[in-house]
Amino acid sequence: MTYIDGVVCAVPTANKAEYKAHAEKAAAIFKKYGALSLTECWGNDIPEGKINSLHTAVMRKPEETVVFSWIAWPSKETRDAGWQKIMQDPELAEQTQTMPFDGSRMIFGGFEVLLQA
């Protein structure tokens, strides 16, 4: 069954085009190592929570936008093997040096698909 890596981050709103270009390059790298797809979503209707929210989770600053992304893999095994290769890929190393956002506030994790309806 499909396996998903989920990501939430805050990106300077002024860097939207730069972020999209960055994501397109990253998608090619991920797909080279087995990912089925990479989806990037630019937040435009994200409510502030009373206790917590996506805004506070990524410590979003006023000039930033919350981005929600996921990478679909055919299986966790493919994902694990893919990540090992991705972390050694020189293109990715170059990508991480020029990220158009603060990667230290990025939240990510792997998820087993429970339901696809």
Secondary structure, DSSP 8 states (H G I E B T S, - for coil): --EEEEEEEEEEGGGHHHHHHHHHHHHHHHHHTT-SEEEEEE-SS----SS--HHHHTT--TTEEEEEEEEEES-HHHHHHHHHHHTT-HHHHHHHHT-SS-GGG-EEEEEE-----
